[in-house]
Each structure stands twice: as C-alpha cells, then as structure tokens.
Amino acid sequence: MSISAQMVKTLRERTGVGLMECKKALTESAGDIEKAVEVLRMKGAAKAAKKADRVAKEGVVTSYIHGNGKIGVLLEINCETDFVARTDDFQQLSQDICMQVAAMNPTYLDRDSVPADVLAGEKKIFEQQAKDSGKPEHIIPKIIEGKLDRFYKENCLLEQVFIKDDKKNIEGLLKQAIAKLG
C-alpha cells in the first residue's frame, strides 16, 4: 500500500511526531492510522526509556500562582537541549506540571523517594486498620498492598492522575512528551 502525503500529515497533526517517523509508522501499520498511532506510542516509550539515563542540562523554571494567591509552585523541569526547552509544547508541559503540584500537593516525586520509616509507619497503620475491621489474617497482606498503592498514587507526583486528563498519570504525560519532543 502506498502512503499518501495526506495520511502522513493527518498522523503528524494528531501526534506531533516528525514526518519521517509518521511515514515509517504508517508503512509498518499498512496505512492504518490507529495502528500507526499505537506504533508511535510504543516507539516513544522505548525512546523515553533510553533517554532516562542521559544528563538534562537545559530546561525552564516555571511558576504558578493559584487565583487566590495562597498557593504557589516554582518548578524546574529539564531537557537535553535548549531547542526543546523553547518549544510551546515543553512550556505547556511545565505549566501543566506546576498546576498538578498546586492542585494535588504531592509529597514525593516517586516511590523511591518515600523514606523507609514513612513507608514502615504507613504499613503499620494499614495493618492495624485491617485487623480492626475484622478481616481474615490471610488477606491482610493484600489489603496492605492495595492501600500502599493508593498511598503512592496520592502522594507521589509521577503516579498521580493528571488533573486535565484522568486517563493518564504524570509519568505517562512525561513519556508522551519525550516521545513527541525527542
């Protein structure tokens, strides 16, 4: 099947990915735009994983002051090049994360940032709650695990549900931005 310029343009407008990448994805998916979007998402996740260990020396500092003036956020977000830092998409990402922090007040960046003593204290509380509710001993570890997952989703920025789109979390938003911006 031949891939038309209009198909490439449509996919590019939908994903924001470069023309050649769009053409490759369309070729790989035999012209199916939905499959091509999925191909690009998979490649983007792979690119994000590869870039995770690189040093990000460029970026922006963004501030957000909530309408009532009582909540403010100052955020530094980095990338590899000043070219990416100057794009509207990167600026928007920075603003969105600032608003997320202001709205959801995360305590930690990710699971690894939660101190061991805090985690132990939470586990102890969850265990006691499960025992007090009369749950059988053999399901208490599963209850604790579920409550810890909820604790992470509420307190770790990367695991929080994005306030503008409840179908993705902040980590997914960042991976999507990496795929789009390179």
Beta strands, then each sheet from edge to edge (+ up, - down):
strand 1: 58-65
strand 2: 72-79
strand 3: 161-162
strand 4: 165-169
sheet 1: 1+ 2-
sheet 2: 3+ 4-
end
